[in-house]
């Protein structure tokens, strides 16, 4: 890919934002942060494949975090969105 090196840093930052949103959804508004994490992750993957391990971790944390966050919100009578 042409000029892939210039896209690595922004892709890493956006990937980190996706990971943080995936973690935050566990304890706060899972239906609000899950789409943010998903969109940020897709953008980061399309920008640069360099941080593959970060993207894989974000997928795992996002998936498990969504299920755990929704379960926690329902059990504790917290809002889902």
GIGITA-V555991 format. One record per backbone hydrogen bond with DSSP energy under -0.5 kcal/mol. CO is the residue of the C=O (numbers start at 1). NH is the residue of the N-H. E is the energy in kcal/mol with one decimal. If there is no record, write none. Layout:
CO,NH,E ; CO,NH,E
This chain:
1,4,-1.1 ; 3,6,-0.5 ; 3,7,-0.5 ; 4,7,-0.9 ; 4,8,-0.6 ; 5,8,-0.6 ; 5,9,-0.5 ; 7,11,-2.0 ; 8,12,-2.3 ; 9,13,-2.2 ; 10,14,-2.6 ; 11,15,-2.4 ; 12,16,-2.1 ; 13,17,-2.1 ; 14,18,-2.1 ; 15,19,-2.0 ; 16,20,-2.5 ; 17,21,-2.5 ; 18,22,-1.9 ; 19,23,-1.9 ; 20,24,-2.7 ; 21,25,-1.7 ; 23,26,-1.2 ; 23,27,-0.5 ; 24,27,-1.0 ; 24,28,-1.8 ; 29,32,-1.1 ; 29,33,-1.9 ; 30,34,-1.8 ; 32,36,-0.7 ; 33,37,-2.5 ; 34,38,-2.5 ; 35,39,-2.6 ; 36,40,-2.3 ; 37,41,-2.3 ; 38,42,-2.3 ; 39,43,-2.3 ; 40,44,-2.3 ; 41,45,-2.5 ; 42,46,-2.3 ; 43,47,-1.8 ; 44,48,-2.1 ; 49,52,-0.6 ; 50,52,-0.9 ; 51,55,-2.0 ; 52,56,-2.5 ; 53,57,-2.4 ; 54,58,-2.2 ; 55,59,-2.0 ; 56,60,-2.0 ; 57,61,-2.9 ; 58,62,-2.6 ; 59,63,-2.4 ; 60,64,-2.5 ; 61,65,-2.5 ; 62,66,-1.9 ; 63,67,-1.8 ; 64,68,-2.7 ; 65,69,-2.8 ; 66,70,-2.6 ; 67,71,-2.2 ; 68,72,-2.8 ; 69,73,-2.4 ; 70,74,-2.4 ; 71,75,-2.5 ; 72,76,-2.5 ; 73,78,-2.4 ; 74,77,-0.8 ; 80,31,-2.3
